[in-house]
Amino acid sequence: MKLKAEQFLNAPVAGMSLTAEPKSRPWRRPSEVSTVDEALSLYAPIFKNKKTTKMMMQQIENGVPLTTIADILITANAMEGRHTLDVGVLLAPVLIETMITVAELAGIDYVVGNEERELPEERTELVNRAMRSIQKTEEIDEEPTIDEDVTENLEEVEPEEQEPTGLMARRSVS
């Protein structure tokens, strides 16, 4: 009990976030750039640096969708105050196309992230294969798990009607 009280006393006070200096946080300052062209120049060093490009290609090769990578880049730069989120949304297709070009030059298969994962025919085939495997396992397990004699002797038990309870419950008149 004492631990909870100590945690409560150490918690931030309501409105504490409003007590910081007006431009002391990145999200309280105007962004560094305000156009898509200027923001694109912020991302150029990422694709020029061999180390970051190699790390990005490893993630693409692992199957991370390009849209996810673009969202991470945009969100991180918006949090640091380099550009606004709306500029990032306009910049996303350019980043994705750049990653596609780099991945194709490297010979890496990529997933954009906006395509449907499986075609309906492939889903149907997967379901059919799953059903066949279930049928095979059922054929192997021919022994019934519940004794059939016991199930035949069971009578259906009707549930008893319960009287309504509570403050507003009405009793039925019989």
Secondary structure, DSSP 4 states (H G I P E B T S, - for coil): -HHHHHHHHHSPPTTGGGGS-TTSSGGGS--S--SHHHHHHHHHHHHH-HHHHHHHHHHHHTT--HHHHHHHHHHHHHHTTSS-HHHHHHHHHHHHHHHHHHHHHHT-----SSS-SS-HHHHHHHHHHHHHHHHHHHHH--S-SS-HHHHHHPPPPPPPPPPP-STT--PPP-
